[in-house]
Amino acid sequence: MTLSRTHIILFSIATLLLVPFIAMQFSSEVQWSAFDFLVAGILLSSLGFSINFILKKSKEAQKRLLWVSVIVGLFLLLWAEIAVGVFGSPIAGS
């Protein structure tokens, strides 16, 4: 049985979301709500499927690298803003 990219992306997201879920069982320092898991799942899904789209549509390796780098950079900026409020925007709850 071969797995499609979609299945690999979804499995990877589920695996990544298991990390904070398991950490919550052993530590009181990790306190995620269902909304936190939802937002993280949406962000990770957007990242994974955006990269998948670029890999399917772009034929040139340099363009692929550029676009994937831009998407990963934007993802990291958004994640940091949501997590700790790097820029102090309303997204972070500031």
PDB file of N, CA, C and O in Angstrom:
ATOM      1  N   MET A   1       0.843  -1.172   0.000  1.00  0.00           N
ATOM      2  CA  MET A   1       0.000   0.000   0.000  1.00  0.00           C
ATOM      3  C   MET A   1       0.895   1.243   0.000  1.00  0.00           C
ATOM      4  O   MET A   1       1.777   1.383   0.846  1.00  0.00           O
ATOM      5  N   THR A   2       0.662   2.115  -0.930  1.00  0.00           N
ATOM      6  CA  THR A   2       1.426   3.360  -0.978  1.00  0.00           C
ATOM      7  C   THR A   2       0.570   4.491  -0.422  1.00  0.00           C
ATOM      8  O   THR A   2      -0.639   4.557  -0.643  1.00  0.00           O
ATOM      9  N   LEU A   3       1.226   5.354   0.288  1.00  0.00           N
ATOM     10  CA  LEU A   3       0.527   6.497   0.862  1.00  0.00           C
ATOM     11  C   LEU A   3       0.657   7.697  -0.069  1.00  0.00           C
ATOM     12  O   LEU A   3       1.721   7.946  -0.635  1.00  0.00           O
ATOM     13  N   SER A   4      -0.417   8.421  -0.217  1.00  0.00           N
ATOM     14  CA  SER A   4      -0.368   9.633  -1.011  1.00  0.00           C
ATOM     15  C   SER A   4       0.232  10.751  -0.171  1.00  0.00           C
ATOM     16  O   SER A   4       0.347  10.636   1.049  1.00  0.00           O
ATOM     17  N   ARG A   5       0.609  11.826  -0.837  1.00  0.00           N
ATOM     18  CA  ARG A   5       1.146  12.976  -0.109  1.00  0.00           C
ATOM     19  C   ARG A   5       0.140  13.523   0.895  1.00  0.00           C
ATOM     20  O   ARG A   5       0.512  13.963   1.983  1.00  0.00           O
ATOM     21  N   THR A   6      -1.119  13.494   0.528  1.00  0.00           N
ATOM     22  CA  THR A   6      -2.166  13.986   1.431  1.00  0.00           C
ATOM     23  C   THR A   6      -2.177  13.186   2.729  1.00  0.00           C
ATOM     24  O   THR A   6      -2.266  13.759   3.816  1.00  0.00           O
ATOM     25  N   HIS A   7      -2.088  11.877   2.616  1.00  0.00           N
ATOM     26  CA  HIS A   7      -2.074  11.037   3.805  1.00  0.00           C
ATOM     27  C   HIS A   7      -0.831  11.297   4.652  1.00  0.00           C
ATOM     28  O   HIS A   7      -0.907  11.327   5.881  1.00  0.00           O
ATOM     29  N   ILE A   8       0.298  11.481   4.002  1.00  0.00           N
ATOM     30  CA  ILE A   8       1.544  11.759   4.720  1.00  0.00           C
ATOM     31  C   ILE A   8       1.442  13.093   5.452  1.00  0.00           C
ATOM     32  O   ILE A   8       1.869  13.203   6.601  1.00  0.00           O
ATOM     33  N   ILE A   9       0.880  14.107   4.796  1.00  0.00           N
ATOM     34  CA  ILE A   9       0.714  15.420   5.425  1.00  0.00           C
ATOM     35  C   ILE A   9      -0.197  15.303   6.644  1.00  0.00           C
ATOM     36  O   ILE A   9       0.138  15.805   7.717  1.00  0.00           O
ATOM     37  N   LEU A  10      -1.324  14.655   6.492  1.00  0.00           N
ATOM     38  CA  LEU A  10      -2.271  14.520   7.605  1.00  0.00           C
ATOM     39  C   LEU A  10      -1.687  13.708   8.759  1.00  0.00           C
ATOM     40  O   LEU A  10      -1.897  14.047   9.924  1.00  0.00           O
ATOM     41  N   PHE A  11      -0.960  12.645   8.444  1.00  0.00           N
ATOM     42  CA  PHE A  11      -0.319  11.844   9.483  1.00  0.00           C
ATOM     43  C   PHE A  11       0.741  12.662  10.215  1.00  0.00           C
ATOM     44  O   PHE A  11       0.863  12.569  11.437  1.00  0.00           O
ATOM     45  N   SER A  12       1.500  13.456   9.479  1.00  0.00           N
ATOM     46  CA  SER A  12       2.533  14.305  10.087  1.00  0.00           C
ATOM     47  C   SER A  12       1.918  15.339  11.020  1.00  0.00           C
ATOM     48  O   SER A  12       2.438  15.589  12.107  1.00  0.00           O
ATOM     49  N   ILE A  13       0.813  15.938  10.595  1.00  0.00           N
ATOM     50  CA  ILE A  13       0.126  16.932  11.437  1.00  0.00           C
ATOM     51  C   ILE A  13      -0.375  16.277  12.720  1.00  0.00           C
ATOM     52  O   ILE A  13      -0.198  16.820  13.811  1.00  0.00           O
ATOM     53  N   ALA A  14      -0.995  15.118  12.587  1.00  0.00           N
ATOM     54  CA  ALA A  14      -1.496  14.414  13.771  1.00  0.00           C
ATOM     55  C   ALA A  14      -0.351  14.065  14.714  1.00  0.00           C
ATOM     56  O   ALA A  14      -0.494  14.184  15.931  1.00  0.00           O
ATOM     57  N   THR A  15       0.776  13.640  14.167  1.00  0.00           N
ATOM     58  CA  THR A  15       1.935  13.303  14.985  1.00  0.00           C
ATOM     59  C   THR A  15       2.474  14.534  15.704  1.00  0.00           C
ATOM     60  O   THR A  15       2.811  14.461  16.886  1.00  0.00           O
ATOM     61  N   LEU A  16       2.560  15.657  15.006  1.00  0.00           N
ATOM     62  CA  LEU A  16       3.037  16.891  15.628  1.00  0.00           C
ATOM     63  C   LEU A  16       2.090  17.364  16.732  1.00  0.00           C
ATOM     64  O   LEU A  16       2.540  17.867  17.762  1.00  0.00           O
ATOM     65  N   LEU A  17       0.803  17.208  16.524  1.00  0.00           N
ATOM     66  CA  LEU A  17      -0.162  17.629  17.539  1.00  0.00           C
ATOM     67  C   LEU A  17      -0.183  16.692  18.748  1.00  0.00           C
ATOM     68  O   LEU A  17      -0.670  17.063  19.816  1.00  0.00           O
ATOM     69  N   LEU A  18       0.341  15.489  18.577  1.00  0.00           N
ATOM     70  CA  LEU A  18       0.435  14.575  19.713  1.00  0.00           C
ATOM     71  C   LEU A  18       1.476  15.033  20.729  1.00  0.00           C
ATOM     72  O   LEU A  18       1.369  14.712  21.912  1.00  0.00           O
ATOM     73  N   VAL A  19       2.482  15.778  20.277  1.00  0.00           N
ATOM     74  CA  VAL A  19       3.552  16.222  21.178  1.00  0.00           C
ATOM     75  C   VAL A  19       2.995  17.070  22.321  1.00  0.00           C
ATOM     76  O   VAL A  19       3.230  16.728  23.480  1.00  0.00           O
ATOM     77  N   PRO A  20       2.264  18.166  22.050  1.00  0.00           N
ATOM     78  CA  PRO A  20       1.723  18.915  23.189  1.00  0.00           C
ATOM     79  C   PRO A  20       0.659  18.142  23.958  1.00  0.00           C
ATOM     80  O   PRO A  20       0.522  18.312  25.169  1.00  0.00           O
ATOM     81  N   PHE A  21      -0.095  17.293  23.261  1.00  0.00           N
ATOM     82  CA  PHE A  21      -1.117  16.506  23.951  1.00  0.00           C
ATOM     83  C   PHE A  21      -0.489  15.570  24.980  1.00  0.00           C
ATOM     84  O   PHE A  21      -0.971  15.461  26.108  1.00  0.00           O
ATOM     85  N   ILE A  22       0.580  14.901  24.585  1.00  0.00           N
ATOM     86  CA  ILE A  22       1.275  14.005  25.514  1.00  0.00           C
ATOM     87  C   ILE A  22       1.953  14.814  26.617  1.00  0.00           C
ATOM     88  O   ILE A  22       1.944  14.411  27.780  1.00  0.00           O
ATOM     89  N   ALA A  23       2.540  15.952  26.254  1.00  0.00           N
ATOM     90  CA  ALA A  23       3.194  16.801  27.260  1.00  0.00           C
ATOM     91  C   ALA A  23       2.202  17.275  28.308  1.00  0.00           C
ATOM     92  O   ALA A  23       2.559  17.429  29.476  1.00  0.00           O
ATOM     93  N   MET A  24       0.971  17.506  27.906  1.00  0.00           N
ATOM     94  CA  MET A  24      -0.065  17.949  28.851  1.00  0.00           C
ATOM     95  C   MET A  24      -0.345  16.872  29.910  1.00  0.00           C
ATOM     96  O   MET A  24      -0.758  17.187  31.026  1.00  0.00           O
ATOM     97  N   GLN A  25      -0.123  15.623  29.556  1.00  0.00           N
ATOM     98  CA  GLN A  25      -0.394  14.534  30.485  1.00  0.00           C
ATOM     99  C   GLN A  25       0.653  14.449  31.593  1.00  0.00           C
ATOM    100  O   GLN A  25       0.383  13.919  32.671  1.00  0.00           O
ATOM    101  N   PHE A  26       1.862  14.979  31.320  1.00  0.00           N
ATOM    102  CA  PHE A  26       2.968  14.827  32.251  1.00  0.00           C
ATOM    103  C   PHE A  26       3.422  16.127  32.901  1.00  0.00           C
ATOM    104  O   PHE A  26       4.194  16.106  33.860  1.00  0.00           O
ATOM    105  N   SER A  27       2.951  17.254  32.386  1.00  0.00           N
ATOM    106  CA  SER A  27       3.424  18.535  32.912  1.00  0.00           C
ATOM    107  C   SER A  27       2.267  19.531  32.988  1.00  0.00           C
ATOM    108  O   SER A  27       1.397  19.571  32.118  1.00  0.00           O
ATOM    109  N   SER A  28       2.284  20.320  34.040  1.00  0.00           N
ATOM    110  CA  SER A  28       1.261  21.355  34.158  1.00  0.00           C
ATOM    111  C   SER A  28       1.673  22.627  33.415  1.00  0.00           C
ATOM    112  O   SER A  28       0.893  23.576  33.335  1.00  0.00           O
ATOM    113  N   GLU A  29       2.880  22.653  32.875  1.00  0.00           N
ATOM    114  CA  GLU A  29       3.364  23.830  32.155  1.00  0.00           C
ATOM    115  C   GLU A  29       2.783  23.923  30.744  1.00  0.00           C
ATOM    116  O   GLU A  29       2.725  25.007  30.164  1.00  0.00           O
ATOM    117  N   VAL A  30       2.362  22.810  30.206  1.00  0.00           N
ATOM    118  CA  VAL A  30       1.740  22.800  28.878  1.00  0.00           C
ATOM    119  C   VAL A  30       0.237  22.746  29.085  1.00  0.00           C
ATOM    120  O   VAL A  30      -0.294  21.759  29.594  1.00  0.00           O
ATOM    121  N   GLN A  31      -0.450  23.819  28.685  1.00  0.00           N
ATOM    122  CA  GLN A  31      -1.895  23.887  28.881  1.00  0.00           C
ATOM    123  C   GLN A  31      -2.556  24.372  27.595  1.00  0.00           C
ATOM    124  O   GLN A  31      -2.806  25.565  27.427  1.00  0.00           O
ATOM    125  N   TRP A  32      -2.829  23.463  26.715  1.00  0.00           N
ATOM    126  CA  TRP A  32      -3.498  23.804  25.460  1.00  0.00           C
ATOM    127  C   TRP A  32      -4.986  23.529  25.592  1.00  0.00           C
ATOM    128  O   TRP A  32      -5.395  22.536  26.193  1.00  0.00           O
ATOM    129  N   SER A  33      -5.788  24.417  25.025  1.00  0.00           N
ATOM    130  CA  SER A  33      -7.230  24.183  24.966  1.00  0.00           C
ATOM    131  C   SER A  33      -7.550  23.542  23.612  1.00  0.00           C
ATOM    132  O   SER A  33      -6.678  23.402  22.755  1.00  0.00           O
ATOM    133  N   ALA A  34      -8.794  23.164  23.443  1.00  0.00           N
ATOM    134  CA  ALA A  34      -9.221  22.606  22.154  1.00  0.00           C
ATOM    135  C   ALA A  34      -9.024  23.637  21.037  1.00  0.00           C
ATOM    136  O   ALA A  34      -8.690  23.283  19.906  1.00  0.00           O
ATOM    137  N   PHE A  35      -9.232  24.901  21.365  1.00  0.00           N
ATOM    138  CA  PHE A  35      -9.027  25.965  20.377  1.00  0.00           C
ATOM    139  C   PHE A  35      -7.571  26.044  19.941  1.00  0.00           C
ATOM    140  O   PHE A  35      -7.291  26.279  18.766  1.00  0.00           O
ATOM    141  N   ASP A  36      -6.640  25.851  20.871  1.00  0.00           N
ATOM    142  CA  ASP A  36      -5.214  25.857  20.537  1.00  0.00           C
ATOM    143  C   ASP A  36      -4.890  24.737  19.556  1.00  0.00           C
ATOM    144  O   ASP A  36      -4.159  24.942  18.587  1.00  0.00           O
ATOM    145  N   PHE A  37      -5.433  23.567  19.811  1.00  0.00           N
ATOM    146  CA  PHE A  37      -5.201  22.443  18.906  1.00  0.00           C
ATOM    147  C   PHE A  37      -5.827  22.717  17.541  1.00  0.00           C
ATOM    148  O   PHE A  37      -5.244  22.373  16.513  1.00  0.00           O
ATOM    149  N   LEU A  38      -6.998  23.327  17.526  1.00  0.00           N
ATOM    150  CA  LEU A  38      -7.660  23.665  16.271  1.00  0.00           C
ATOM    151  C   LEU A  38      -6.817  24.643  15.450  1.00  0.00           C
ATOM    152  O   LEU A  38      -6.599  24.433  14.257  1.00  0.00           O
ATOM    153  N   VAL A  39      -6.345  25.712  16.096  1.00  0.00           N
ATOM    154  CA  VAL A  39      -5.534  26.713  15.400  1.00  0.00           C
ATOM    155  C   VAL A  39      -4.244  26.090  14.896  1.00  0.00           C
ATOM    156  O   VAL A  39      -3.848  26.320  13.753  1.00  0.00           O
ATOM    157  N   ALA A  40      -3.582  25.300  15.740  1.00  0.00           N
ATOM    158  CA  ALA A  40      -2.340  24.647  15.320  1.00  0.00           C
ATOM    159  C   ALA A  40      -2.598  23.705  14.148  1.00  0.00           C
ATOM    160  O   ALA A  40      -1.801  23.649  13.211  1.00  0.00           O
ATOM    161  N   GLY A  41      -3.698  22.971  14.194  1.00  0.00           N
ATOM    162  CA  GLY A  41      -4.038  22.072  13.092  1.00  0.00           C
ATOM    163  C   GLY A  41      -4.292  22.816  11.797  1.00  0.00           C
ATOM    164  O   GLY A  41      -3.872  22.371  10.729  1.00  0.00           O
ATOM    165  N   ILE A  42      -4.978  23.952  11.885  1.00  0.00           N
ATOM    166  CA  ILE A  42      -5.243  24.760  10.687  1.00  0.00           C
ATOM    167  C   ILE A  42      -3.939  25.319  10.127  1.00  0.00           C
ATOM    168  O   ILE A  42      -3.714  25.279   8.918  1.00  0.00           O
ATOM    169  N   LEU A  43      -3.082  25.840  11.000  1.00  0.00           N
ATOM    170  CA  LEU A  43      -1.804  26.391  10.537  1.00  0.00           C
ATOM    171  C   LEU A  43      -0.928  25.317   9.909  1.00  0.00           C
ATOM    172  O   LEU A  43      -0.361  25.527   8.837  1.00  0.00           O
ATOM    173  N   LEU A  44      -0.816  24.175  10.564  1.00  0.00           N
ATOM    174  CA  LEU A  44       0.009  23.098  10.020  1.00  0.00           C
ATOM    175  C   LEU A  44      -0.570  22.544   8.716  1.00  0.00           C
ATOM    176  O   LEU A  44       0.178  22.205   7.799  1.00  0.00           O
ATOM    177  N   SER A  45      -1.888  22.455   8.633  1.00  0.00           N
ATOM    178  CA  SER A  45      -2.529  22.003   7.393  1.00  0.00           C
ATOM    179  C   SER A  45      -2.262  22.984   6.260  1.00  0.00           C
ATOM    180  O   SER A  45      -1.951  22.585   5.138  1.00  0.00           O
ATOM    181  N   SER A  46      -2.386  24.257   6.562  1.00  0.00           N
ATOM    182  CA  SER A  46      -2.116  25.284   5.555  1.00  0.00           C
ATOM    183  C   SER A  46      -0.676  25.195   5.069  1.00  0.00           C
ATOM    184  O   SER A  46      -0.410  25.289   3.871  1.00  0.00           O
ATOM    185  N   LEU A  47       0.236  25.017   5.992  1.00  0.00           N
ATOM    186  CA  LEU A  47       1.646  24.888   5.626  1.00  0.00           C
ATOM    187  C   LEU A  47       1.865  23.659   4.748  1.00  0.00           C
ATOM    188  O   LEU A  47       2.461  23.757   3.675  1.00  0.00           O
ATOM    189  N   GLY A  48       1.392  22.522   5.197  1.00  0.00           N
ATOM    190  CA  GLY A  48       1.616  21.282   4.460  1.00  0.00           C
ATOM    191  C   GLY A  48       0.999  21.282   3.076  1.00  0.00           C
ATOM    192  O   GLY A  48       1.643  20.883   2.106  1.00  0.00           O
ATOM    193  N   PHE A  49      -0.241  21.725   2.979  1.00  0.00           N
ATOM    194  CA  PHE A  49      -0.908  21.701   1.680  1.00  0.00           C
ATOM    195  C   PHE A  49      -0.407  22.801   0.749  1.00  0.00           C
ATOM    196  O   PHE A  49      -0.456  22.644  -0.471  1.00  0.00           O
ATOM    197  N   SER A  50       0.075  23.916   1.310  1.00  0.00           N
ATOM    198  CA  SER A  50       0.680  24.960   0.480  1.00  0.00           C
ATOM    199  C   SER A  50       1.985  24.457  -0.131  1.00  0.00           C
ATOM    200  O   SER A  50       2.245  24.664  -1.317  1.00  0.00           O
ATOM    201  N   ILE A  51       2.791  23.804   0.677  1.00  0.00           N
ATOM    202  CA  ILE A  51       4.042  23.241   0.158  1.00  0.00           C
ATOM    203  C   ILE A  51       3.741  22.166  -0.877  1.00  0.00           C
ATOM    204  O   ILE A  51       4.405  22.100  -1.912  1.00  0.00           O
ATOM    205  N   ASN A  52       2.767  21.340  -0.615  1.00  0.00           N
ATOM    206  CA  ASN A  52       2.376  20.308  -1.574  1.00  0.00           C
ATOM    207  C   ASN A  52       1.946  20.932  -2.901  1.00  0.00           C
ATOM    208  O   ASN A  52       2.313  20.441  -3.968  1.00  0.00           O
ATOM    209  N   PHE A  53       1.175  22.004  -2.832  1.00  0.00           N
ATOM    210  CA  PHE A  53       0.726  22.694  -4.039  1.00  0.00           C
ATOM    211  C   PHE A  53       1.923  23.217  -4.839  1.00  0.00           C
ATOM    212  O   PHE A  53       1.977  23.066  -6.059  1.00  0.00           O
ATOM    213  N   ILE A  54       2.869  23.825  -4.146  1.00  0.00           N
ATOM    214  CA  ILE A  54       4.052  24.362  -4.829  1.00  0.00           C
ATOM    215  C   ILE A  54       4.854  23.240  -5.474  1.00  0.00           C
ATOM    216  O   ILE A  54       5.310  23.377  -6.609  1.00  0.00           O
ATOM    217  N   LEU A  55       5.027  22.145  -4.767  1.00  0.00           N
ATOM    218  CA  LEU A  55       5.795  21.035  -5.317  1.00  0.00           C
ATOM    219  C   LEU A  55       5.123  20.439  -6.549  1.00  0.00           C
ATOM    220  O   LEU A  55       5.805  19.960  -7.455  1.00  0.00           O
ATOM    221  N   LYS A  56       3.804  20.464  -6.588  1.00  0.00           N
ATOM    222  CA  LYS A  56       3.078  19.950  -7.755  1.00  0.00           C
ATOM    223  C   LYS A  56       3.145  20.907  -8.945  1.00  0.00           C
ATOM    224  O   LYS A  56       3.319  20.475 -10.084  1.00  0.00           O
ATOM    225  N   LYS A  57       3.007  22.198  -8.681  1.00  0.00           N
ATOM    226  CA  LYS A  57       2.859  23.173  -9.759  1.00  0.00           C
ATOM    227  C   LYS A  57       4.167  23.731 -10.299  1.00  0.00           C
ATOM    228  O   LYS A  57       4.246  24.084 -11.475  1.00  0.00           O
ATOM    229  N   SER A  58       5.191  23.816  -9.463  1.00  0.00           N
ATOM    230  CA  SER A  58       6.440  24.433  -9.897  1.00  0.00           C
ATOM    231  C   SER A  58       7.388  23.361 -10.421  1.00  0.00           C
ATOM    232  O   SER A  58       7.566  22.311  -9.804  1.00  0.00           O
ATOM    233  N   LYS A  59       7.986  23.645 -11.562  1.00  0.00           N
ATOM    234  CA  LYS A  59       8.897  22.677 -12.181  1.00  0.00           C
ATOM    235  C   LYS A  59      10.362  22.994 -11.900  1.00  0.00           C
ATOM    236  O   LYS A  59      11.200  22.093 -11.893  1.00  0.00           O
ATOM    237  N   GLU A  60      10.672  24.251 -11.672  1.00  0.00           N
ATOM    238  CA  GLU A  60      12.063  24.653 -11.471  1.00  0.00           C
ATOM    239  C   GLU A  60      12.439  24.552  -9.997  1.00  0.00           C
ATOM    240  O   GLU A  60      11.705  25.023  -9.127  1.00  0.00           O
ATOM    241  N   ALA A  61      13.575  23.942  -9.726  1.00  0.00           N
ATOM    242  CA  ALA A  61      14.018  23.720  -8.350  1.00  0.00           C
ATOM    243  C   ALA A  61      14.244  25.031  -7.597  1.00  0.00           C
ATOM    244  O   ALA A  61      13.916  25.119  -6.414  1.00  0.00           O
ATOM    245  N   GLN A  62      14.797  26.048  -8.258  1.00  0.00           N
ATOM    246  CA  GLN A  62      15.052  27.318  -7.583  1.00  0.00           C
ATOM    247  C   GLN A  62      13.752  28.013  -7.175  1.00  0.00           C
ATOM    248  O   GLN A  62      13.660  28.574  -6.083  1.00  0.00           O
ATOM    249  N   LYS A  63      12.759  27.975  -8.048  1.00  0.00           N
ATOM    250  CA  LYS A  63      11.467  28.578  -7.711  1.00  0.00           C
ATOM    251  C   LYS A  63      10.801  27.825  -6.565  1.00  0.00           C
ATOM    252  O   LYS A  63      10.205  28.429  -5.674  1.00  0.00           O
ATOM    253  N   ARG A  64      10.911  26.500  -6.601  1.00  0.00           N
ATOM    254  CA  ARG A  64      10.350  25.697  -5.520  1.00  0.00           C
ATOM    255  C   ARG A  64      10.973  26.087  -4.193  1.00  0.00           C
ATOM    256  O   ARG A  64      10.271  26.322  -3.210  1.00  0.00           O
ATOM    257  N   LEU A  65      12.292  26.154  -4.172  1.00  0.00           N
ATOM    258  CA  LEU A  65      13.008  26.499  -2.952  1.00  0.00           C
ATOM    259  C   LEU A  65      12.622  27.890  -2.457  1.00  0.00           C
ATOM    260  O   LEU A  65      12.423  28.099  -1.261  1.00  0.00           O
ATOM    261  N   LEU A  66      12.520  28.824  -3.373  1.00  0.00           N
ATOM    262  CA  LEU A  66      12.146  30.187  -3.001  1.00  0.00           C
ATOM    263  C   LEU A  66      10.749  30.224  -2.380  1.00  0.00           C
ATOM    264  O   LEU A  66      10.566  30.769  -1.292  1.00  0.00           O
ATOM    265  N   TRP A  67       9.774  29.649  -3.064  1.00  0.00           N
ATOM    266  CA  TRP A  67       8.398  29.694  -2.578  1.00  0.00           C
ATOM    267  C   TRP A  67       8.208  28.914  -1.280  1.00  0.00           C
ATOM    268  O   TRP A  67       7.479  29.353  -0.390  1.00  0.00           O
ATOM    269  N   VAL A  68       8.857  27.768  -1.174  1.00  0.00           N
ATOM    270  CA  VAL A  68       8.754  26.992   0.067  1.00  0.00           C
ATOM    271  C   VAL A  68       9.389  27.774   1.211  1.00  0.00           C
ATOM    272  O   VAL A  68       8.862  27.782   2.323  1.00  0.00           O
ATOM    273  N   SER A  69      10.511  28.428   0.950  1.00  0.00           N
ATOM    274  CA  SER A  69      11.159  29.248   1.981  1.00  0.00           C
ATOM    275  C   SER A  69      10.261  30.397   2.429  1.00  0.00           C
ATOM    276  O   SER A  69      10.178  30.694   3.621  1.00  0.00           O
ATOM    277  N   VAL A  70       9.590  31.041   1.479  1.00  0.00           N
ATOM    278  CA  VAL A  70       8.678  32.142   1.811  1.00  0.00           C
ATOM    279  C   VAL A  70       7.524  31.631   2.667  1.00  0.00           C
ATOM    280  O   VAL A  70       7.170  32.257   3.666  1.00  0.00           O
ATOM    281  N   ILE A  71       6.948  30.521   2.292  1.00  0.00           N
ATOM    282  CA  ILE A  71       5.812  29.975   3.031  1.00  0.00           C
ATOM    283  C   ILE A  71       6.226  29.536   4.439  1.00  0.00           C
ATOM    284  O   ILE A  71       5.510  29.797   5.406  1.00  0.00           O
ATOM    285  N   VAL A  72       7.366  28.878   4.553  1.00  0.00           N
ATOM    286  CA  VAL A  72       7.840  28.454   5.870  1.00  0.00           C
ATOM    287  C   VAL A  72       8.156  29.678   6.730  1.00  0.00           C
ATOM    288  O   VAL A  72       7.842  29.694   7.920  1.00  0.00           O
ATOM    289  N   GLY A  73       8.768  30.696   6.143  1.00  0.00           N
ATOM    290  CA  GLY A  73       9.059  31.926   6.882  1.00  0.00           C
ATOM    291  C   GLY A  73       7.799  32.604   7.391  1.00  0.00           C
ATOM    292  O   GLY A  73       7.743  33.025   8.546  1.00  0.00           O
ATOM    293  N   LEU A  74       6.787  32.711   6.536  1.00  0.00           N
ATOM    294  CA  LEU A  74       5.512  33.306   6.955  1.00  0.00           C
ATOM    295  C   LEU A  74       4.843  32.475   8.047  1.00  0.00           C
ATOM    296  O   LEU A  74       4.281  33.016   9.000  1.00  0.00           O
ATOM    297  N   PHE A  75       4.911  31.161   7.895  1.00  0.00           N
ATOM    298  CA  PHE A  75       4.354  30.270   8.916  1.00  0.00           C
ATOM    299  C   PHE A  75       5.031  30.499  10.263  1.00  0.00           C
ATOM    300  O   PHE A  75       4.358  30.610  11.288  1.00  0.00           O
ATOM    301  N   LEU A  76       6.363  30.570  10.262  1.00  0.00           N
ATOM    302  CA  LEU A  76       7.096  30.755  11.514  1.00  0.00           C
ATOM    303  C   LEU A  76       6.798  32.111  12.147  1.00  0.00           C
ATOM    304  O   LEU A  76       6.667  32.212  13.367  1.00  0.00           O
ATOM    305  N   LEU A  77       6.690  33.158  11.319  1.00  0.00           N
ATOM    306  CA  LEU A  77       6.332  34.477  11.853  1.00  0.00           C
ATOM    307  C   LEU A  77       4.939  34.465  12.480  1.00  0.00           C
ATOM    308  O   LEU A  77       4.739  34.996  13.573  1.00  0.00           O
ATOM    309  N   LEU A  78       3.991  33.863  11.792  1.00  0.00           N
ATOM    310  CA  LEU A  78       2.625  33.797  12.318  1.00  0.00           C
ATOM    311  C   LEU A  78       2.574  32.958  13.588  1.00  0.00           C
ATOM    312  O   LEU A  78       1.904  33.331  14.551  1.00  0.00           O
ATOM    313  N   TRP A  79       3.272  31.836  13.599  1.00  0.00           N
ATOM    314  CA  TRP A  79       3.295  30.965  14.772  1.00  0.00           C
ATOM    315  C   TRP A  79       3.898  31.700  15.970  1.00  0.00           C
ATOM    316  O   TRP A  79       3.369  31.625  17.079  1.00  0.00           O
ATOM    317  N   ALA A  80       5.000  32.407  15.744  1.00  0.00           N
ATOM    318  CA  ALA A  80       5.641  33.156  16.830  1.00  0.00           C
ATOM    319  C   ALA A  80       4.731  34.267  17.340  1.00  0.00           C
ATOM    320  O   ALA A  80       4.672  34.519  18.543  1.00  0.00           O
ATOM    321  N   GLU A  81       4.029  34.925  16.442  1.00  0.00           N
ATOM    322  CA  GLU A  81       3.116  35.995  16.850  1.00  0.00           C
ATOM    323  C   GLU A  81       1.968  35.437  17.684  1.00  0.00           C
ATOM    324  O   GLU A  81       1.600  36.010  18.710  1.00  0.00           O
ATOM    325  N   ILE A  82       1.418  34.336  17.244  1.00  0.00           N
ATOM    326  CA  ILE A  82       0.311  33.733  17.989  1.00  0.00           C
ATOM    327  C   ILE A  82       0.796  33.202  19.340  1.00  0.00           C
ATOM    328  O   ILE A  82       0.089  33.318  20.341  1.00  0.00           O
ATOM    329  N   ALA A  83       1.988  32.626  19.372  1.00  0.00           N
ATOM    330  CA  ALA A  83       2.494  31.999  20.595  1.00  0.00           C
ATOM    331  C   ALA A  83       2.894  33.011  21.656  1.00  0.00           C
ATOM    332  O   ALA A  83       2.500  32.890  22.816  1.00  0.00           O
ATOM    333  N   VAL A  84       3.683  34.016  21.258  1.00  0.00           N
ATOM    334  CA  VAL A  84       4.231  34.914  22.278  1.00  0.00           C
ATOM    335  C   VAL A  84       4.020  36.390  21.986  1.00  0.00           C
ATOM    336  O   VAL A  84       4.423  37.231  22.789  1.00  0.00           O
ATOM    337  N   GLY A  85       3.411  36.726  20.878  1.00  0.00           N
ATOM    338  CA  GLY A  85       3.143  38.130  20.581  1.00  0.00           C
ATOM    339  C   GLY A  85       4.380  38.932  20.249  1.00  0.00           C
ATOM    340  O   GLY A  85       4.610  39.988  20.839  1.00  0.00           O
ATOM    341  N   VAL A  86       5.176  38.453  19.319  1.00  0.00           N
ATOM    342  CA  VAL A  86       6.417  39.127  18.930  1.00  0.00           C
ATOM    343  C   VAL A  86       6.168  40.568  18.495  1.00  0.00           C
ATOM    344  O   VAL A  86       6.941  41.462  18.840  1.00  0.00           O
ATOM    345  N   PHE A  87       5.118  40.794  17.758  1.00  0.00           N
ATOM    346  CA  PHE A  87       4.835  42.121  17.216  1.00  0.00           C
ATOM    347  C   PHE A  87       3.757  42.875  17.996  1.00  0.00           C
ATOM    348  O   PHE A  87       3.523  44.055  17.733  1.00  0.00           O
ATOM    349  N   GLY A  88       3.109  42.224  18.935  1.00  0.00           N
ATOM    350  CA  GLY A  88       2.083  42.866  19.741  1.00  0.00           C
ATOM    351  C   GLY A  88       0.799  43.167  18.980  1.00  0.00           C
ATOM    352  O   GLY A  88       0.108  44.139  19.286  1.00  0.00           O
ATOM    353  N   SER A  89       0.481  42.351  18.006  1.00  0.00           N
ATOM    354  CA  SER A  89      -0.744  42.569  17.225  1.00  0.00           C
ATOM    355  C   SER A  89      -1.949  41.984  17.960  1.00  0.00           C
ATOM    356  O   SER A  89      -1.789  41.241  18.928  1.00  0.00           O
ATOM    357  N   PRO A  90      -3.156  42.321  17.496  1.00  0.00           N
ATOM    358  CA  PRO A  90      -4.362  41.758  18.120  1.00  0.00           C
ATOM    359  C   PRO A  90      -4.460  40.228  17.996  1.00  0.00           C
ATOM    360  O   PRO A  90      -5.174  39.590  18.770  1.00  0.00           O
ATOM    361  N   ILE A  91      -3.755  39.648  17.038  1.00  0.00           N
ATOM    362  CA  ILE A  91      -3.773  38.196  16.861  1.00  0.00           C
ATOM    363  C   ILE A  91      -3.254  37.516  18.126  1.00  0.00           C
ATOM    364  O   ILE A  91      -3.756  36.465  18.527  1.00  0.00           O
ATOM    365  N   ALA A  92      -2.255  38.119  18.744  1.00  0.00           N
ATOM    366  CA  ALA A  92      -1.624  37.528  19.925  1.00  0.00           C
ATOM    367  C   ALA A  92      -2.434  37.775  21.190  1.00  0.00           C
ATOM    368  O   ALA A  92      -2.078  37.274  22.257  1.00  0.00           O
ATOM    369  N   GLY A  93      -3.495  38.523  21.089  1.00  0.00           N
ATOM    370  CA  GLY A  93      -4.299  38.810  22.265  1.00  0.00           C
ATOM    371  C   GLY A  93      -3.825  40.027  23.031  1.00  0.00           C
ATOM    372  O   GLY A  93      -4.258  40.264  24.158  1.00  0.00           O
ATOM    373  N   SER A  94      -2.934  40.803  22.421  1.00  0.00           N
ATOM    374  CA  SER A  94      -2.407  42.009  23.083  1.00  0.00           C
ATOM    375  C   SER A  94      -3.376  43.157  22.927  1.00  0.00           C
ATOM    376  O   SER A  94      -3.114  44.257  23.414  1.00  0.00           O
TER     377      SER A  94
END
